[in-house]
């Protein structure tokens, strides 16, 4: 879903750049039109190639006290590994912080570790099974409600 959205926005940005470059949008001088076109097309190309960067998989474990543990996995070249080429490269405990957004169709988690590392996670319903997403959504809502009762924090819930 995120890939399709990014590609759609990239195509719209390229179209806006082309229209501005040929003078169909705005009343700008030739140099300004050229700069707008180059900026739009350049940013769309960067966004396009950003989608093909190496991706990492995360496993999220939430304890009974609301501690979030992230284990990061990446593919390795050797296939002799018992996990068929997938190995854990890091594991760290996190807390949900202010600014996390919990919707029924998107979880945008702002996490901070005890070491001060910050992570932002976007979790769409199509990235996990529906049962896993529902369980994660309920666990995150429970953490947010618990934090809200401890101290009024800005965790947005729909």
BADO-872705 format. One line per field, with one value per atom (N, C-alpha, C, CB): z, y, x; chain; residue in three letters. Coordinates in nm, 3 decimals, padded with zeros to 5 digits. Glycine has a CB too. Layout:
% BADO-872705
up = Z	...
north = Y	...
east = X	...
c = A	...
r = ALA	...
//
This chain:
% BADO-872705
up = 00.000	00.000	00.000	00.120	00.083	00.089	-00.043	00.206	-00.104	-00.231	-00.339	-00.273	-00.347	-00.449	-00.424	-00.449	-00.298	-00.265	-00.303	-00.117	-00.273	-00.305	-00.456	-00.243	-00.529	-00.674	-00.734	-00.735	-00.682	-00.729	-00.704	-00.662	-00.585	-00.554	-00.641	-00.405	-00.669	-00.756	-00.897	-00.761	-00.949	-01.083	-01.086	-01.129	-00.980	-00.973	-00.965	-00.852	-00.893	-00.883	-01.017	-00.775	-01.087	-01.221	-01.314	-01.280	-01.309	-01.395	-01.362	-01.379	-01.232	-01.193	-01.243	-01.040	-01.235	-01.285	-01.434	-01.249	-01.507	-01.653	-01.689	-01.717	-01.624	-01.653	-01.619	-01.576	-01.507	-01.470	-01.568	-01.324	-01.612	-01.703	-01.840	-01.720	-01.888	-02.021	-02.012	-02.093	-01.889	-01.873	-01.857	-01.985	-01.835	-01.816	-01.675	-01.850	-01.581	-01.442	-01.399	-01.346	-01.348	-01.296	-01.404	-01.221	-01.358	-01.445	-01.408	-01.434	-01.434	-01.390	-01.510	-01.313	-01.479	-01.585	-01.629	-01.537	-01.737	-01.795	-01.697	-01.925	-01.626	-01.533	-01.412	-01.487	-01.362	-01.246	-01.286	-01.191	-01.404	-01.452	-01.464	-01.588	-01.516	-01.529	-01.392	-01.606	-01.295	-01.160	-01.094	-01.073	-01.110	-01.053	-01.116	-01.074	-01.247	-01.316	-01.270	-01.468	-01.263	-01.219	-01.074	-01.233	-00.988	-00.849	-00.835	-00.766	-00.904	-00.898	-00.952	-00.975	-01.067	-01.127	-01.044	-01.272	-00.994	-00.910	-00.781	-00.878	-00.715	-00.590	-00.617	-00.517	-00.728	-00.762	-00.790	-00.882	-00.858	-00.887	-00.757	-00.984	-00.665	-00.536	-00.459	-00.452	-00.456	-00.388	-00.453	-00.387	-00.586	-00.655	-00.615	-00.807	-00.618	-00.583	-00.435	-00.629	-00.353	-00.208	-00.176	-00.135	-00.259	-00.237	-00.258	-00.329	-00.329	-00.360	-00.274	-00.506	-00.165	-00.073	-00.004	00.031	00.052	00.123	00.242	00.171	00.252	00.357	00.469	00.300	00.588	00.705	00.762	00.811	00.817	00.882	01.031	00.848	01.096	01.240	01.302	01.276	01.416	01.496	01.620	01.532	01.649	01.764	01.870	01.724	01.989	02.104	02.211	02.159	02.262	02.366	02.492	02.322	02.601	02.727	02.800	02.816	02.909	02.989	03.059	03.090	03.073	03.139	03.037	03.231	02.909	02.806	02.746	02.860	02.775	02.716	02.573	02.801	02.480	02.339	02.305	02.246	02.253	02.212	02.061	02.285	01.994	01.850	01.819	01.782	01.736	01.686	01.536	01.721	01.489	01.349	01.276	01.333	01.161	01.080	00.946	01.061	00.888	00.754	00.681	00.757	00.550	00.471	00.465	00.328	00.468	00.453	00.325	00.575	00.276	00.149	00.159	00.098	00.269	00.280	00.316	00.386	00.246	00.266	00.361	00.131	00.411	00.501	00.641	00.507	00.667	00.798	00.822	00.808	00.947	00.977	00.952	01.120	00.944	00.918	00.770	01.002	00.687	00.541	00.495	00.489	00.543	00.496	00.571	00.355	00.681	00.757	00.895	00.768	00.939	01.068	01.145	01.051	01.278	01.361	01.374	01.502	01.354	01.366	01.489	01.242	01.546	01.668	01.740	01.637	01.870	01.952	02.061	02.014	02.079	02.176	02.232	02.112	02.356	02.420	02.401	02.571	02.375	02.347	02.431	02.198	02.444	02.504	02.399	02.635	02.399	02.308	02.362	02.292	02.274	02.320	02.260	02.286	02.302	02.251	02.100	02.312	02.038	01.894	01.822	01.845	01.894	01.830	01.788	01.925	01.672	01.620	01.599	01.488	01.655	01.647	01.579	01.788	01.455	01.381	01.355	01.249	01.321	01.296	01.167	01.291	01.079	00.955	00.939	00.838	01.044	01.040	01.181	00.955	01.210	01.337	01.303	01.419	01.356	01.337	01.475	01.269	01.506	01.639	01.647	01.679	01.745	01.779	01.901	01.805	01.887	01.994	02.034	01.951	02.162	02.214	02.306	02.289	02.292	02.375	02.499	02.296	02.593	02.714	02.681	02.818	02.570	02.527	02.449	02.442	02.425	02.355	02.206	02.381	02.153	02.010	01.978	01.964	01.871	01.829	01.705	01.801	01.700	01.583	01.552	01.608	01.427	01.380	01.295	01.298	01.330	01.257	01.198	01.349	01.071	01.005	00.984	00.868	01.041	01.028	00.961	01.167	00.840	00.766	00.788	00.615	00.774	00.793	00.692	00.784	00.575	00.477	00.497	00.339	00.599	00.623	00.717	00.680	00.784	00.871	00.850	01.023	00.911	00.899	00.977	00.950	00.949	01.015	01.166	00.953	01.206	01.349	01.419	01.369	01.355	01.413	01.423	01.330	01.321	01.326	01.437	01.190	01.450	01.555	01.693	01.541	01.713	01.842	01.872	01.845	01.770	01.787	01.815	01.664	01.746	01.766	01.909	01.664	01.958	02.093	02.197	02.118	02.176	02.269	02.272	02.232	02.158	02.153	02.217	02.009	02.196	02.262	02.413	02.211	02.460	02.603	02.661	02.631	02.589	02.634	02.638	02.542	02.534	02.527	02.640	02.392	02.668	02.776	02.910	02.776	02.928	03.053	03.071	03.056	02.964	02.971	02.994	02.843	02.930	02.945	03.088	02.849	03.153	03.291	03.385	03.332	03.350	03.433	03.421	03.394	03.300	03.275	03.140	03.278	03.130	03.004	02.896	03.021	02.800	02.689	02.561	02.685	02.457	02.329	02.241	02.259	02.263	02.177	02.116	02.256	01.986	01.918	01.884	01.791	01.925	01.902	01.832	02.034	01.726	01.657	01.692	01.505
north = -00.118	00.000	00.126	-00.001	00.124	00.239	00.256	00.225	00.144	00.148	00.211	00.007	00.167	00.221	00.369	00.143	00.408	00.549	00.635	00.565	00.586	00.661	00.674	00.595	00.567	00.573	00.669	00.433	00.668	00.760	00.906	00.730	00.933	01.069	01.109	01.082	01.015	01.044	01.079	00.925	01.003	01.034	01.169	00.924	01.201	01.331	01.444	01.337	01.423	01.524	01.543	01.485	01.435	01.447	01.522	01.307	01.490	01.560	01.710	01.499	01.744	01.885	01.953	01.899	01.884	01.941	01.964	01.852	01.868	01.882	01.997	01.750	02.002	02.110	02.247	02.087	02.256	02.384	02.418	02.379	02.316	02.340	02.391	02.215	02.342	02.388	02.509	02.275	02.558	02.681	02.666	02.767	02.546	02.528	02.561	02.387	02.564	02.597	02.717	02.475	02.817	02.934	03.031	02.890	03.147	03.255	03.292	03.380	03.203	03.220	03.248	03.096	03.302	03.322	03.186	03.415	03.187	03.062	02.989	03.091	03.062	02.999	02.940	03.101	03.010	02.959	02.834	03.068	02.834	02.715	02.597	02.741	02.622	02.516	02.463	02.568	02.552	02.509	02.428	02.631	02.472	02.397	02.259	02.473	02.253	02.124	02.032	02.144	02.082	02.000	01.953	02.078	02.042	02.004	01.896	02.127	01.912	01.813	01.678	01.863	01.678	01.552	01.487	01.576	01.568	01.514	01.452	01.623	01.519	01.463	01.337	01.567	01.329	01.208	01.092	01.233	01.118	01.012	00.962	01.063	01.054	01.012	00.927	01.135	00.968	00.889	00.752	00.965	00.747	00.619	00.524	00.641	00.570	00.483	00.453	00.545	00.540	00.516	00.392	00.639	00.362	00.246	00.115	00.251	00.118	-00.005	-00.023	-00.005	00.051	00.033	-00.102	00.149	-00.156	-00.285	-00.273	-00.333	-00.367	-00.362	-00.458	-00.396	-00.423	-00.507	-00.546	-00.433	-00.664	-00.712	-00.693	-00.860	-00.660	-00.642	-00.738	-00.497	-00.790	-00.869	-00.788	-01.012	-00.767	-00.687	-00.781	-00.579	-00.774	-00.848	-00.746	-00.950	-00.759	-00.668	-00.749	-00.592	-00.708	-00.782	-00.741	-00.756	-00.809	-00.781	-00.647	-00.887	-00.588	-00.458	-00.344	-00.456	-00.375	-00.273	-00.243	-00.149	-00.326	-00.308	-00.363	-00.379	-00.285	-00.325	-00.366	-00.209	-00.486	-00.535	-00.553	-00.669	-00.490	-00.502	-00.585	-00.363	-00.685	-00.764	-00.741	-00.918	-00.694	-00.660	-00.775	-00.530	-00.811	-00.919	-00.863	-01.033	-00.927	-00.891	-01.018	-00.788	-01.015	-01.130	-01.133	-01.126	-01.252	-01.269	-01.345	-01.344	-01.338	-01.401	-01.552	-01.347	-01.602	-01.747	-01.809	-01.784	-01.911	-01.975	-02.094	-02.021	-02.119	-02.232	-02.204	-02.267	-02.081	-02.048	-02.129	-01.896	-02.166	-02.250	-02.177	-02.297	-02.046	-01.969	-01.935	-01.841	-02.008	-01.994	-01.854	-02.027	-01.807	-01.680	-01.559	-01.664	-01.576	-01.462	-01.468	-01.463	-01.357	-01.354	-01.228	-01.361	-01.239	-01.123	-01.039	-01.166	-00.907	-00.821	-00.732	-00.737	-00.711	-00.631	-00.659	-00.481	-00.635	-00.648	-00.542	-00.792	-00.467	-00.359	-00.340	-00.228	-00.290	-00.264	-00.116	-00.300	-00.092	00.043	00.073	00.059	00.202	00.252	00.336	00.334	00.331	00.416	00.558	00.365	00.654	00.791	00.877	00.849	01.002	01.096	01.104	01.234	01.126	01.138	01.009	01.189	00.899	00.774	00.787	00.652	00.734	00.741	00.599	00.822	00.570	00.437	00.448	00.372	00.405	00.400	00.254	00.479	00.228	00.090	00.035	00.080	00.122	00.076	00.118	00.127	00.175	00.215	00.237	00.343	00.185	00.213	00.289	00.081	00.408	00.487	00.504	00.627	00.419	00.413	00.495	00.268	00.583	00.658	00.589	00.812	00.532	00.454	00.514	00.307	00.501	00.545	00.436	00.682	00.407	00.304	00.368	00.226	00.284	00.337	00.401	00.224	00.361	00.421	00.551	00.322	00.587	00.711	00.698	00.809	00.575	00.556	00.575	00.415	00.646	00.672	00.588	00.824	00.532	00.457	00.503	00.301	00.511	00.537	00.418	00.671	00.357	00.240	00.270	00.115	00.238	00.243	00.099	00.324	00.062	-00.075	-00.070	-00.149	-00.121	-00.128	-00.265	-00.103	-00.275	-00.404	-00.510	-00.387	-00.469	-00.569	-00.617	-00.512	-00.566	-00.612	-00.732	-00.500	-00.761	-00.879	-00.939	-00.840	-01.055	-01.114	-01.029	-01.261	-01.045	-00.963	-00.990	-00.988	-01.117	-01.148	-01.085	-01.299	-01.088	-01.027	-00.876	-01.061	-00.813	-00.669	-00.632	-00.617	-00.708	-00.680	-00.694	-00.775	-00.799	-00.819	-00.705	-00.954	-00.663	-00.553	-00.422	-00.539	-00.399	-00.279	-00.274	-00.273	-00.386	-00.391	-00.370	-00.525	-00.433	-00.417	-00.272	-00.511	-00.208	-00.068	00.024	-00.025	-00.004	00.076	00.060	00.036	-00.062	-00.086	-00.007	-00.237	-00.008	00.069	00.217	00.043	00.267	00.409	00.446	00.442	00.360	00.389	00.389	00.287	00.296	00.289	00.412	00.162	00.454	00.574	00.698	00.589	00.702	00.818	00.829	00.809	00.716	00.722	00.760	00.588	00.724	00.762	00.911	00.679	00.961	01.102	01.135	01.136	01.247	01.283	01.300	01.413	01.209	01.214	01.227	01.088	01.270	01.290	01.168	01.415	01.067	00.950	00.950	00.814	00.964	00.983	00.848	01.066	00.831	00.707	00.742	00.629	00.670	00.689	00.578	00.697
east = 00.082	00.000	00.087	-00.094	00.192	00.282	00.358	00.380	00.400	00.471	00.383	00.515	00.258	00.167	00.141	00.034	00.123	00.101	00.221	00.070	00.340	00.461	00.480	00.583	00.453	00.466	00.363	00.451	00.242	00.138	00.176	00.006	00.228	00.271	00.391	00.308	00.479	00.593	00.549	00.687	00.452	00.400	00.328	00.304	00.254	00.187	00.289	00.091	00.397	00.503	00.573	00.605	00.598	00.658	00.565	00.691	00.436	00.339	00.335	00.198	00.337	00.338	00.465	00.327	00.578	00.703	00.700	00.818	00.646	00.637	00.542	00.590	00.426	00.330	00.386	00.199	00.459	00.521	00.633	00.575	00.707	00.819	00.776	00.897	00.661	00.616	00.523	00.546	00.500	00.424	00.276	00.449	00.223	00.080	00.034	00.042	00.127	00.093	00.176	00.119	00.110	00.181	00.222	00.302	00.261	00.304	00.447	00.209	00.541	00.679	00.768	00.728	00.886	00.985	01.038	01.101	01.112	01.164	01.255	01.239	01.342	01.436	01.365	01.541	01.265	01.190	01.113	01.093	01.053	00.983	01.078	00.916	01.197	01.297	01.339	01.419	01.361	01.399	01.287	01.433	01.164	01.051	01.042	00.918	01.055	01.048	01.161	01.056	01.284	01.397	01.379	01.527	01.332	01.312	01.204	01.273	01.093	00.984	01.029	00.862	01.090	01.132	01.243	01.181	01.337	01.445	01.394	01.544	01.301	01.248	01.166	01.161	01.097	01.022	01.116	00.930	01.226	01.323	01.387	01.433	01.421	01.477	01.377	01.517	01.250	01.147	01.130	01.014	01.140	01.127	01.239	01.128	01.363	01.476	01.482	01.605	01.427	01.422	01.339	01.364	01.241	01.156	01.232	01.036	01.342	01.416	01.541	01.454	01.550	01.664	01.649	01.672	01.757	01.745	01.649	01.883	01.561	01.460	01.496	01.321	01.453	01.477	01.341	01.564	01.335	01.214	01.227	01.186	01.116	01.114	01.014	01.080	01.050	00.957	00.929	01.014	00.801	00.760	00.704	00.655	00.762	00.711	00.672	00.817	00.549	00.503	00.480	00.372	00.546	00.535	00.407	00.659	00.378	00.260	00.263	00.241	00.382	00.394	00.404	00.515	00.391	00.391	00.527	00.336	00.626	00.758	00.757	00.867	00.805	00.808	00.951	00.759	00.966	01.098	01.096	01.134	01.192	01.207	01.330	01.216	01.311	01.423	01.429	01.407	01.544	01.560	01.628	01.642	01.573	01.628	01.671	01.524	01.770	01.813	01.854	01.929	01.851	01.895	02.046	01.835	02.101	02.245	02.271	02.307	02.395	02.429	02.435	02.561	02.486	02.499	02.365	02.606	02.327	02.198	02.211	02.139	02.332	02.353	02.300	02.500	02.259	02.204	02.077	02.175	02.054	01.938	01.806	01.944	01.808	01.686	01.676	01.684	01.744	01.741	01.780	01.602	01.894	01.947	01.899	01.913	01.826	01.777	01.842	01.621	01.897	01.964	01.924	02.116	01.920	01.889	02.015	01.837	02.001	02.118	02.112	02.133	01.994	01.986	01.855	02.000	01.859	01.740	01.747	01.727	01.640	01.640	01.500	01.691	01.492	01.363	01.327	01.367	01.199	01.151	01.027	01.120	00.998	00.876	00.804	00.905	00.670	00.594	00.599	00.446	00.624	00.634	00.524	00.770	00.521	00.422	00.428	00.444	00.314	00.309	00.276	00.437	00.262	00.220	00.075	00.240	00.042	-00.093	-00.144	-00.098	-00.260	-00.320	-00.454	-00.334	-00.462	-00.586	-00.619	-00.576	-00.743	-00.782	-00.722	-00.934	-00.670	-00.609	-00.463	-00.688	-00.404	-00.264	-00.214	-00.245	-00.097	-00.029	00.098	00.002	00.110	00.232	00.292	00.202	00.391	00.448	00.576	00.475	00.580	00.701	00.759	00.672	00.878	00.937	01.072	00.955	01.104	01.233	01.288	01.221	01.417	01.479	01.539	01.588	01.580	01.643	01.778	01.662	01.839	01.965	01.943	02.043	01.818	01.787	01.769	01.892	01.773	01.750	01.603	01.798	01.575	01.438	01.407	01.415	01.286	01.239	01.097	01.244	01.068	00.932	00.891	00.922	00.779	00.731	00.594	00.725	00.578	00.447	00.405	00.452	00.292	00.245	00.108	00.239	00.101	-00.023	-00.088	00.001	-00.220	-00.286	-00.242	-00.435	-00.194	-00.153	-00.009	-00.167	00.061	00.198	00.203	00.281	00.095	00.083	-00.056	00.105	-00.080	-00.214	-00.314	-00.216	-00.441	-00.543	-00.548	-00.680	-00.527	-00.526	-00.406	-00.524	-00.290	-00.171	-00.186	-00.047	-00.245	-00.265	-00.362	-00.316	-00.470	-00.568	-00.504	-00.688	-00.423	-00.357	-00.259	-00.283	-00.184	-00.090	-00.162	-00.001	-00.272	-00.353	-00.407	-00.469	-00.459	-00.515	-00.405	-00.586	-00.289	-00.178	-00.130	-00.062	-00.120	-00.076	-00.179	-00.050	-00.307	-00.411	-00.404	-00.550	-00.376	-00.364	-00.247	-00.347	-00.133	-00.017	-00.050	00.105	-00.117	-00.153	-00.249	-00.215	-00.348	-00.443	-00.373	-00.558	-00.282	-00.207	-00.118	-00.122	-00.052	00.031	-00.054	00.114	-00.170	-00.257	-00.306	-00.376	-00.334	-00.380	-00.266	-00.440	-00.141	-00.027	00.003	00.097	00.005	00.030	-00.031	00.184	-00.099	-00.164	-00.057	-00.248	-00.060	00.034	-00.045	00.126	00.023	-00.042	-00.022	00.013	-00.102	-00.105	-00.244	-00.074	-00.251	-00.378	-00.440	-00.359	-00.565	-00.637	-00.767	-00.662	-00.796	-00.923	-01.016	-00.903
c = A	A	A	A	A	A	A	A	A	A	A	A	A	A	A	A	A	A	A	A	A	A	A	A	A	A	A	A	A	A	A	A	A	A	A	A	A	A	A	A	A	A	A	A	A	A	A	A	A	A	A	A	A	A	A	A	A	A	A	A	A	A	A	A	A	A	A	A	A	A	A	A	A	A	A	A	A	A	A	A	A	A	A	A	A	A	A	A	A	A	A	A	A	A	A	A	A	A	A	A	A	A	A	A	A	A	A	A	A	A	A	A	A	A	A	A	A	A	A	A	A	A	A	A	A	A	A	A	A	A	A	A	A	A	A	A	A	A	A	A	A	A	A	A	A	A	A	A	A	A	A	A	A	A	A	A	A	A	A	A	A	A	A	A	A	A	A	A	A	A	A	A	A	A	A	A	A	A	A	A	A	A	A	A	A	A	A	A	A	A	A	A	A	A	A	A	A	A	A	A	A	A	A	A	A	A	A	A	A	A	A	A	A	A	A	A	A	A	A	A	A	A	A	A	A	A	A	A	A	A	A	A	A	A	A	A	A	A	A	A	A	A	A	A	A	A	A	A	A	A	A	A	A	A	A	A	A	A	A	A	A	A	A	A	A	A	A	A	A	A	A	A	A	A	A	A	A	A	A	A	A	A	A	A	A	A	A	A	A	A	A	A	A	A	A	A	A	A	A	A	A	A	A	A	A	A	A	A	A	A	A	A	A	A	A	A	A	A	A	A	A	A	A	A	A	A	A	A	A	A	A	A	A	A	A	A	A	A	A	A	A	A	A	A	A	A	A	A	A	A	A	A	A	A	A	A	A	A	A	A	A	A	A	A	A	A	A	A	A	A	A	A	A	A	A	A	A	A	A	A	A	A	A	A	A	A	A	A	A	A	A	A	A	A	A	A	A	A	A	A	A	A	A	A	A	A	A	A	A	A	A	A	A	A	A	A	A	A	A	A	A	A	A	A	A	A	A	A	A	A	A	A	A	A	A	A	A	A	A	A	A	A	A	A	A	A	A	A	A	A	A	A	A	A	A	A	A	A	A	A	A	A	A	A	A	A	A	A	A	A	A	A	A	A	A	A	A	A	A	A	A	A	A	A	A	A	A	A	A	A	A	A	A	A	A	A	A	A	A	A	A	A	A	A	A	A	A	A	A	A	A	A	A	A	A	A	A	A	A	A	A	A	A	A	A	A	A	A	A	A	A	A	A	A	A	A	A	A	A	A	A	A	A	A	A	A	A	A	A	A	A	A	A	A	A	A	A	A	A	A	A	A	A	A	A	A	A	A	A	A	A	A	A	A	A	A	A	A	A	A	A	A	A	A	A	A	A	A	A	A	A	A	A	A	A	A	A	A	A	A	A	A	A	A	A	A	A	A	A	A	A	A	A	A	A	A	A	A	A	A	A	A	A	A	A	A	A	A	A	A	A	A
r = UNK	UNK	UNK	UNK	UNK	UNK	UNK	UNK	UNK	UNK	UNK	UNK	UNK	UNK	UNK	UNK	UNK	UNK	UNK	UNK	UNK	UNK	UNK	UNK	UNK	UNK	UNK	UNK	UNK	UNK	UNK	UNK	UNK	UNK	UNK	UNK	UNK	UNK	UNK	UNK	UNK	UNK	UNK	UNK	UNK	UNK	UNK	UNK	UNK	UNK	UNK	UNK	UNK	UNK	UNK	UNK	UNK	UNK	UNK	UNK	UNK	UNK	UNK	UNK	UNK	UNK	UNK	UNK	UNK	UNK	UNK	UNK	UNK	UNK	UNK	UNK	UNK	UNK	UNK	UNK	UNK	UNK	UNK	UNK	UNK	UNK	UNK	UNK	UNK	UNK	UNK	UNK	UNK	UNK	UNK	UNK	UNK	UNK	UNK	UNK	UNK	UNK	UNK	UNK	UNK	UNK	UNK	UNK	UNK	UNK	UNK	UNK	UNK	UNK	UNK	UNK	UNK	UNK	UNK	UNK	UNK	UNK	UNK	UNK	UNK	UNK	UNK	UNK	UNK	UNK	UNK	UNK	UNK	UNK	UNK	UNK	UNK	UNK	UNK	UNK	UNK	UNK	UNK	UNK	UNK	UNK	UNK	UNK	UNK	UNK	UNK	UNK	UNK	UNK	UNK	UNK	UNK	UNK	UNK	UNK	UNK	UNK	UNK	UNK	UNK	UNK	UNK	UNK	UNK	UNK	UNK	UNK	UNK	UNK	UNK	UNK	UNK	UNK	UNK	UNK	UNK	UNK	UNK	UNK	UNK	UNK	UNK	UNK	UNK	UNK	UNK	UNK	UNK	UNK	UNK	UNK	UNK	UNK	UNK	UNK	UNK	UNK	UNK	UNK	UNK	UNK	UNK	UNK	UNK	UNK	UNK	UNK	UNK	UNK	UNK	UNK	UNK	UNK	UNK	UNK	UNK	UNK	UNK	UNK	UNK	UNK	UNK	UNK	UNK	UNK	UNK	UNK	UNK	UNK	UNK	UNK	UNK	UNK	UNK	UNK	UNK	UNK	UNK	UNK	UNK	UNK	UNK	UNK	UNK	UNK	UNK	UNK	UNK	UNK	UNK	UNK	UNK	UNK	UNK	UNK	UNK	UNK	UNK	UNK	UNK	UNK	UNK	UNK	UNK	UNK	UNK	UNK	UNK	UNK	UNK	UNK	UNK	UNK	UNK	UNK	UNK	UNK	UNK	UNK	UNK	UNK	UNK	UNK	UNK	UNK	UNK	UNK	UNK	UNK	UNK	UNK	UNK	UNK	UNK	UNK	UNK	UNK	UNK	UNK	UNK	UNK	UNK	UNK	UNK	UNK	UNK	UNK	UNK	UNK	UNK	UNK	UNK	UNK	UNK	UNK	UNK	UNK	UNK	UNK	UNK	UNK	UNK	UNK	UNK	UNK	UNK	UNK	UNK	UNK	UNK	UNK	UNK	UNK	UNK	UNK	UNK	UNK	UNK	UNK	UNK	UNK	UNK	UNK	UNK	UNK	UNK	UNK	UNK	UNK	UNK	UNK	UNK	UNK	UNK	UNK	UNK	UNK	UNK	UNK	UNK	UNK	UNK	UNK	UNK	UNK	UNK	UNK	UNK	UNK	UNK	UNK	UNK	UNK	UNK	UNK	UNK	UNK	UNK	UNK	UNK	UNK	UNK	UNK	UNK	UNK	UNK	UNK	UNK	UNK	UNK	UNK	UNK	UNK	UNK	UNK	UNK	UNK	UNK	UNK	UNK	UNK	UNK	UNK	UNK	UNK	UNK	UNK	UNK	UNK	UNK	UNK	UNK	UNK	UNK	UNK	UNK	UNK	UNK	UNK	UNK	UNK	UNK	UNK	UNK	UNK	UNK	UNK	UNK	UNK	UNK	UNK	UNK	UNK	UNK	UNK	UNK	UNK	UNK	UNK	UNK	UNK	UNK	UNK	UNK	UNK	UNK	UNK	UNK	UNK	UNK	UNK	UNK	UNK	UNK	UNK	UNK	UNK	UNK	UNK	UNK	UNK	UNK	UNK	UNK	UNK	UNK	UNK	UNK	UNK	UNK	UNK	UNK	UNK	UNK	UNK	UNK	UNK	UNK	UNK	UNK	UNK	UNK	UNK	UNK	UNK	UNK	UNK	UNK	UNK	UNK	UNK	UNK	UNK	UNK	UNK	UNK	UNK	UNK	UNK	UNK	UNK	UNK	UNK	UNK	UNK	UNK	UNK	UNK	UNK	UNK	UNK	UNK	UNK	UNK	UNK	UNK	UNK	UNK	UNK	UNK	UNK	UNK	UNK	UNK	UNK	UNK	UNK	UNK	UNK	UNK	UNK	UNK	UNK	UNK	UNK	UNK	UNK	UNK	UNK	UNK	UNK	UNK	UNK	UNK	UNK	UNK	UNK	UNK	UNK	UNK	UNK	UNK	UNK	UNK	UNK	UNK	UNK	UNK	UNK	UNK	UNK	UNK	UNK	UNK	UNK	UNK	UNK	UNK	UNK	UNK	UNK	UNK	UNK	UNK	UNK	UNK	UNK	UNK	UNK	UNK	UNK	UNK	UNK	UNK	UNK	UNK	UNK	UNK	UNK	UNK	UNK	UNK	UNK	UNK	UNK	UNK	UNK	UNK	UNK	UNK	UNK	UNK	UNK	UNK	UNK	UNK	UNK	UNK	UNK	UNK	UNK	UNK	UNK	UNK	UNK	UNK	UNK	UNK	UNK	UNK	UNK	UNK	UNK	UNK	UNK	UNK	UNK
//
